[in-house]
């Protein structure tokens, strides 16, 4: 059984006091995870895991060192604390290190959270049965997962930071496949099983698989596209990772270095990082125990940001936005809870407005070609269709794209009025609508 919020914080405070250094920070992560996996229209795996990790960062002058343990007895914590301090003694000096942050202006010992209702093995098996049923009924084969996470996170340091929270999430995926080249995908991510409708998920994937049978070809070129929300999520994940972290910005490796405060997108595009949004999943503080609020990334087409932690806030002379990742990490602070503002157009109306174009359900195997211009390349997958005369018509073989996201943002025609949540869960997610974009570059056929 995982530790409670109070138990996690107690261990973090105790461990911080054991570190033989000038200052110390402790992050305690305790999690209970359960996964039901199915393939070939039957459940073939059901696993559960519970564990707690204690990560200690020691500070000696401007040197820092880290160590971790999953053992919670006093002797193990003492050894871990000593290892972190020893690592700090041998680390190179960092004259830019501002020291650990203190508590927020109005610190709270604990951060309230909603209780997570357990989603046990029987419930997951029933959900899998409902999902699979729609593929079986159409002579298709389904594979996927139904998972639940229940976790507590606590952060404490010797400067007075002491925060903790607990939360949970439910996730599910399904890939439905037929013998004539059709495939359909659907996924769910939410705070609990309350909004999880497994039958709807299974039906969506199965219907897409049937509709995408016997796909045809499409010549390379620039096409009007309707990107379903999951496809939008795929490109926004890369946008946040490549463009809106303070490390890449400070080092001149982000497009934001030359674009801050300028118009980079259509005025309808507004994107923020907001872990506190009621429709998303995120921790209310970062891994330095600093509060996380709404941080604008693009406001009405104008580039804002970047997100920061204590180190890069001091380096850049800007406020700390509360986006520290667990130390040490090579990436610096990153946005983990991207939220895109909705528009006023339904998905049906988007499709109806397109005379000739392409509907994309999701992308796959996306890679970076040019981080400064946010040029991505990748493939469509599990439901790519022609749009003709305002209707979704012929299924298409998967297409390769090579496209600048910044250029796509400038070519926005409409933004969807409904949003959906995607991502790995466990504190990170994207909340996004569909998008209608002009002149999206498809460079070839992939299969």
Protein Blocks (a to p, Z undefined) as FASTA:
>chain_A
ZZdfklmmmmmmmmmmmpccfbdcdddddddddddddeehiafbdcddddddddddddeh
jaccddddfbfbfklmmmmmmmmmmmmmmpccdfkbgbjadddfbdcfbdcddddddddf
klmmmmmmmmmmmmmmnopacdddddddddddddddfeopacdddddddddddddddfeo
pacddddddfblklpcfklmmmmmmmmmmmmgoiadddeddddddddfklmmmmmmmmmm
mmmcfklmmnopafklmmgoiafbdfklccdddfkbmkbccdfbdfeopacddddfbggh
iagdjdddfklmmmnopacehiaccdddfkbpadfbdcddddfbdfklmmmmpmbdcddf
bdchiacfblmlopacdddeehiaddeehiacbdcddddddddfklmmmmpfbdcfbdcd
edjejoiacdddddddehiacfbdfZZ
